[in-house]
Amino acid sequence: MRYQASVEVRLREGIADPQGSTIENATSKLGFEGISNVRVGKSIRFTLESANEKAAHKTVQELCDRFLTNPVIEDATIIIQGIE
């Protein structure tokens, strides 16, 4: 079966986010008020074939652990959806 995988990667709490800080500082200079706690991450989407949703999730988790994320400083949220 085919699945659409979506992986949202973000820095762990307590890890400095210089991109987020730059964006946050720029927002007030551009006239936007009330914006705080900006964090920048990455989104990775792809299709994979797997026997079932549980196996697909396990494959994507392994991919995150070994390649897509730095598990020391990043967390990932995985969403798996079946494709008809």
NUTIKOL-727208 format. One line per 5 residues: for each residue x, y, z of N, C-alpha, C. Coordinates in nm, 4 decimals, always signed. Layout:
N
X/Y/Z/X/Y/Z/X/Y/Z | ...
END
This chain:
84
+0.0835/-0.1173/+0.0000/+0.0000/+0.0000/+0.0000/+0.0888/+0.1247/+0.0000 | +0.0367/+0.2321/-0.0594/+0.1134/+0.3571/-0.0660/+0.0663/+0.4526/+0.0441 | +0.1642/+0.5250/+0.1005/+0.1363/+0.6208/+0.2070/+0.2043/+0.7530/+0.1783 | +0.1399/+0.8601/+0.2206/+0.1995/+0.9936/+0.2171/+0.2548/+1.0190/+0.3563 | +0.3831/+1.0481/+0.3645/+0.4467/+1.0782/+0.4929/+0.4771/+1.2273/+0.5004
+0.4504/+1.2824/+0.6166/+0.4818/+1.4222/+0.6439/+0.5617/+1.4260/+0.7731 | +0.6794/+1.4876/+0.7668/+0.7660/+1.4974/+0.8836/+0.7917/+1.6452/+0.9118 | +0.7523/+1.6891/+1.0303/+0.7779/+1.8267/+1.0745/+0.8928/+1.8206/+1.1739 | +1.0028/+1.8878/+1.1406/+1.1231/+1.8864/+1.2234/+1.1391/+2.0233/+1.2894 | +1.1667/+2.0229/+1.4188/+1.1876/+2.1482/+1.4915/+1.2986/+2.1286/+1.5931
+1.3620/+2.2406/+1.6278/+1.4649/+2.2359/+1.7314/+1.4005/+2.2056/+1.8657 | +1.4709/+2.1318/+1.9492/+1.4201/+2.1013/+2.0833/+1.4164/+2.2281/+2.1674 | +1.3271/+2.2282/+2.2669/+1.3211/+2.3395/+2.3611/+1.4583/+2.3577/+2.4250 | +1.4978/+2.4818/+2.4425/+1.6266/+2.5122/+2.5040/+1.7412/+2.5245/+2.4050 | +1.7196/+2.4831/+2.2797/+1.8216/+2.4961/+2.1760/+1.8018/+2.6321/+2.1088
+1.9089/+2.7094/+2.1005/+1.9014/+2.8421/+2.0386/+1.8560/+2.8305/+1.8933 | +1.7698/+2.9241/+1.8538/+1.7169/+2.9262/+1.7171/+1.7460/+3.0637/+1.6563 | +1.8666/+3.0839/+1.6007/+1.9026/+3.2149/+1.5467/+1.8111/+3.2612/+1.4337 | +1.7623/+3.1704/+1.3499/+1.6695/+3.2099/+1.2426/+1.5391/+3.2605/+1.3021 | +1.4881/+3.1916/+1.4003/+1.3657/+3.2340/+1.4665/+1.3825/+3.3702/+1.5324
+1.4970/+3.3916/+1.5968/+1.5243/+3.5207/+1.6611/+1.5307/+3.6330/+1.5596 | +1.5934/+3.6076/+1.4465/+1.6035/+3.7091/+1.3414/+1.4648/+3.7461/+1.2893 | +1.3820/+3.6463/+1.2650/+1.2461/+3.6723/+1.2177/+1.1675/+3.7494/+1.3233 | +1.1773/+3.7057/+1.4469/+1.1045/+3.7730/+1.5546/+1.1460/+3.9194/+1.5674 | +1.2757/+3.9478/+1.5609/+1.3243/+4.0853/+1.5705/+1.2781/+4.1697/+1.4517
+1.2700/+4.1090/+1.3347/+1.2312/+4.1834/+1.2148/+1.0822/+4.2168/+1.2124 | +0.9998/+4.1345/+1.2753/+0.8551/+4.1568/+1.2667/+0.8143/+4.2923/+1.3231 | +0.8704/+4.3324/+1.4366/+0.8318/+4.4623/+1.4939/+0.8817/+4.5770/+1.4066 | +0.9978/+4.5583/+1.3459/+1.0509/+4.6623/+1.2569/+0.9650/+4.6776/+1.1313 | +0.8931/+4.5726/+1.0958/+0.8047/+4.5754/+0.9790/+0.6624/+4.6175/+1.0163
+0.6425/+4.6491/+1.1426/+0.5121/+4.6975/+1.1859/+0.4174/+4.5910/+1.2392 | +0.4650/+4.4706/+1.2587/+0.3818/+4.3641/+1.3145/+0.4070/+4.3569/+1.4643 | +0.3007/+4.3679/+1.5416/+0.3131/+4.3674/+1.6875/+0.2601/+4.2362/+1.7448 | +0.3103/+4.2010/+1.8617/+0.2582/+4.0852/+1.9346/+0.3087/+3.9508/+1.8882 | +0.4133/+3.9478/+1.8091/+0.4679/+3.8202/+1.7613/+0.5857/+3.7826/+1.8508
+0.5816/+3.6600/+1.9044/+0.6889/+3.6158/+1.9942/+0.7100/+3.4648/+1.9807 | +0.8171/+3.4183/+2.0403/+0.8506/+3.2755/+2.0431/+0.8574/+3.2134/+1.9035 | +0.9183/+3.2839/+1.8093/+0.9307/+3.2332/+1.6724/+1.0360/+3.1226/+1.6696 | +0.9985/+3.0080/+1.6136/+1.0892/+2.8955/+1.5958/+1.0812/+2.8532/+1.4497 | +1.1941/+2.8244/+1.3902/+1.1991/+2.7832/+1.2499/+1.2295/+2.6335/+1.2447
+1.1589/+2.5628/+1.1580/+1.1814/+2.4201/+1.1407/+1.1829/+2.3862/+0.9931 | +1.1644/+2.2596/+0.9651/+1.1574/+2.2171/+0.8250/+1.0469/+2.1133/+0.8113 | +0.9911/+2.1075/+0.6936/+0.8848/+2.0137/+0.6621/+0.9313/+1.9259/+0.5466 | +0.9186/+1.7960/+0.5647/+0.9619/+1.7005/+0.4627/+0.8428/+1.6113/+0.4297 | +0.8082/+1.6013/+0.3014/+0.6958/+1.5187/+0.2577/+0.7408/+1.4239/+0.1472
+0.6923/+1.3024/+0.1560/+0.7259/+1.2041/+0.0526/+0.6249/+1.0893/+0.0541 | +0.6300/+1.0067/-0.0495/+0.5444/+0.8899/-0.0618/+0.6292/+0.7659/-0.0397 | +0.5716/+0.6676/+0.0295/+0.6431/+0.5415/+0.0470/+0.5463/+0.4254/+0.0356 | +0.5987/+0.3100/+0.0038/+0.5198/+0.1872/-0.0033/+0.5530/+0.1053/+0.1198 | +0.4489/+0.0494/+0.1819/+0.4669/-0.0293/+0.3020/+0.3501/-0.1260/+0.3169
+0.3685/-0.2292/+0.3969/+0.2644/-0.3295/+0.4162/+0.1417/-0.2729/+0.4863 | +0.1640/-0.1809/+0.5830/+0.0534/-0.1208/+0.6573/+0.1005/+0.0104/+0.7203 | +0.0072/+0.0806/+0.7831/+0.0389/+0.2129/+0.8389/+0.1424/+0.2043/+0.9513 | +0.1323/+0.1028/+1.0351/+0.2279/+0.0859/+1.1454/+0.3697/+0.0646/+1.0915 | +0.3831/-0.0172/+0.9887/+0.5143/-0.0415/+0.9279/+0.5667/+0.0846/+0.8592
+0.4768/+0.1602/+0.7961/+0.5170/+0.2860/+0.7318/+0.5703/+0.3835/+0.8361 | +0.4994/+0.3955/+0.9483/+0.5436/+0.4861/+1.0555/+0.6802/+0.4438/+1.1084 | +0.7004/+0.3142/+1.1265/+0.8288/+0.2631/+1.1758/+0.9423/+0.2967/+1.0779 | +0.9164/+0.2811/+0.9479/+1.0167/+0.3128/+0.8462/+1.0531/+0.4608/+0.8503 | +0.9514/+0.5467/+0.8586/+0.9763/+0.6905/+0.8610/+1.0493/+0.7302/+0.9900
+1.0136/+0.6682/+1.1024/+1.0839/+0.6971/+1.2282/+1.2315/+0.6608/+1.2167 | +1.2608/+0.5453/+1.1577/+1.4004/+0.5052/+1.1361/+1.4731/+0.6039/+1.0458 | +1.4057/+0.6473/+0.9406/+1.4639/+0.7448/+0.8486/+1.4964/+0.8744/+0.9230 | +1.4050/+0.9178/+1.0090/+1.4299/+1.0386/+1.0898/+1.5505/+1.0196/+1.1807 | +1.5529/+0.9068/+1.2507/+1.6607/+0.8806/+1.3461/+1.7975/+0.8712/+1.2795
+1.8022/+0.8165/+1.1582/+1.9300/+0.7924/+1.0923/+1.9725/+0.8998/+0.9936 | +1.8740/+0.9833/+0.9425/+1.9108/+1.0710/+0.8326/+1.8435/+1.2077/+0.8327 | +1.7132/+1.2136/+0.8558/+1.6404/+1.3385/+0.8373/+1.6559/+1.4380/+0.9515 | +1.6862/+1.3907/+1.0712/+1.6985/+1.4805/+1.1856/+1.8287/+1.4558/+1.2600 | +1.8641/+1.5544/+1.3398/+1.9731/+1.5369/+1.4359/+1.9051/+1.5125/+1.5700
+1.8948/+1.3873/+1.6152/+1.8174/+1.3565/+1.7345/+1.8714/+1.4198/+1.8625 | +1.9903/+1.4734/+1.8591/+2.0456/+1.5408/+1.9762/+1.9793/+1.6767/+1.9967 | +1.9477/+1.7480/+1.8863/+1.8944/+1.8840/+1.8985/+1.7575/+1.9038/+1.8340 | +1.7054/+1.8007/+1.7640/+1.5793/+1.8172/+1.6927/+1.4777/+1.7099/+1.7324 | +1.3508/+1.7486/+1.7256/+1.2382/+1.6563/+1.7413/+1.1635/+1.6511/+1.6098
+1.0943/+1.5402/+1.5870/+1.0164/+1.5257/+1.4642/+0.8764/+1.4758/+1.4971 | +0.7798/+1.5281/+1.4243/+0.6430/+1.4800/+1.4296/+0.6129/+1.4141/+1.2958 | +0.5661/+1.2913/+1.3011/+0.5407/+1.2134/+1.1794/+0.3899/+1.1945/+1.1620 | +0.3434/+1.2208/+1.0398/+0.2036/+1.1959/+1.0047/+0.2030/+1.1057/+0.8822 | +0.1304/+0.9950/+0.8923/+0.1199/+0.8992/+0.7828/-0.0265/+0.8932/+0.7381
-0.0495/+0.9045/+0.6058/-0.1834/+0.8949/+0.5505/-0.1830/+0.7998/+0.4323 | -0.2809/+0.7132/+0.4278/-0.2937/+0.6222/+0.3147/-0.3338/+0.6952/+0.1886 | -0.2838/+0.6478/+0.0764/-0.3177/+0.7047/-0.0560/-0.4002/+0.6003/-0.1296 | -0.5093/+0.6457/-0.1851/-0.5940/+0.5523/-0.2621/-0.5430/+0.5357/-0.4018
END
